[in-house]
Structure formats: C-alpha cells, structure tokens
Amino acid sequence: MYEVELKFRVDHDRIRDRLTALGAEPTGQRTQTDTYYDAPHREFAETDEALRIRRESTQSETVEKLTYKGPLVEAESKTRIEHETGVADGAELDRALAGLGFSPAATVEKHREFYALEGYTITLDAVSGLGEFLEIEAAADEESISTVRDGAIDLLAELGLDPDDQIRTSYLGLLLTSKDK
C-alpha cells in the first residue's frame, strides 16, 4: 500500500477555522514520539528510506508500531510505500534492532490533531523544534496514486493552500537540517 501525503507549514488557528467551515470532522488527538534508526548496511538518508519505532499516546493508552518507509515514488507529493505493524514491546524491539547493528539516529516528537474530510486524513502537527504543519494524506494502490494525489490537491485549494508550497522533506530531515545550522 502507498501513502499519498502532502505537507505544509501553516498557522493552525487559521486552518482550524477553515476546516470547521468545510465540515471536517475532528477524529482525535495524540502525541507521537518517533525514534528513527540508522542501518548498518546502507545509508537511509541517501536511499530516502526510514525505519522507526513510534510510541503513540492518547489520554487512555499508549501504542507502539514499527514502520518502514520506502523512497519517494513521484515528484508531485510525498508518496511512498509504507509497511507498518504493531509492536508488543518497543524496548525489546529496540534491543533486537541494536543487536542487528541498527542504531537510533534521531527522535521526532509531535502533537497531532486529526480530522476527516472527503476521504482524506488531515493532520495538524505541532513538531518540537520545528513548528506547526498540516499533512493531508490517504492510502492508495499503485494504480490510484495520481487520482488520490489530485483529490488532495483539490482539497488543499479549498483550504486556501497552494500545492507549490508543499514540503517534501520529512520531519526527520527538517529536524536534522535545523540542527546543522
């Protein structure tokens, strides 16, 4: 399955008002702490891949997931293949990855507000050290990537955002770049 995603730097207050006006349905909030790993056999920054353990907390529970993200597959969005599975014990998985030579590269922390609108998930992200962002995403199979992307672009216009302003760099990439300055 592919994740079709577009990301923008935005002012959350302005976007919340627009989401309300369009009838978007709030679907929850959570805090996510993503620990990204370096691989011993290739440089993920060069191959545009990512491996992470996500710790996701709501008011009532904490869930952990392992995610692999493949390289971007097109220039028009942040579309990439994604594989994700639940993890019963993230600390034990971390030890297993360390045993295989993987090492933590960086941690990205964010508070996320989720909305549903026209079949898309719209997320308002407050990312520690980076600021406020919006992501619009939906799942697609290989044949429907362009249709899903074009629908997201149409929805962005309704939100008053210009697709040309999108950010194709991951939060990890943005965070690492900001630390280099």
HELIX and SHEET records of a PDB file:
HELIX    1   1 HIS A   12  LEU A   22  1                                  11    
HELIX    2   2 PHE A   44  THR A   47  1                                   4    
HELIX    3   3 GLY A   90  GLY A   99  1                                  10    
HELIX    4   4 GLU A  142  SER A  144  5                                   3    
HELIX    5   5 ILE A  145  GLU A  158  1                                  14    
HELIX    6   6 PRO A  163  ASP A  165  5                                   3    
HELIX    7   7 TYR A  171  ASP A  180  1                                  10    
SHEET    1   A 9 TYR A   2  ARG A   9  0                                        
SHEET    2   A 9 ARG A  80  VAL A  87 -1                                        
SHEET    3   A 9 THR A  62  LEU A  72 -1                                        
SHEET    4   A 9 ALA A  50  SER A  57 -1                                        
SHEET    5   A 9 GLU A  25  ASP A  38 -1                                        
SHEET    6   A 9 SER A 103  LEU A 117 -1                                        
SHEET    7   A 9 TYR A 120  VAL A 127 -1                                        
SHEET    8   A 9 GLY A 131  ALA A 140 -1                                        
SHEET    9   A 9 TYR A   2  ARG A   9 -1                                        
END                                                                             
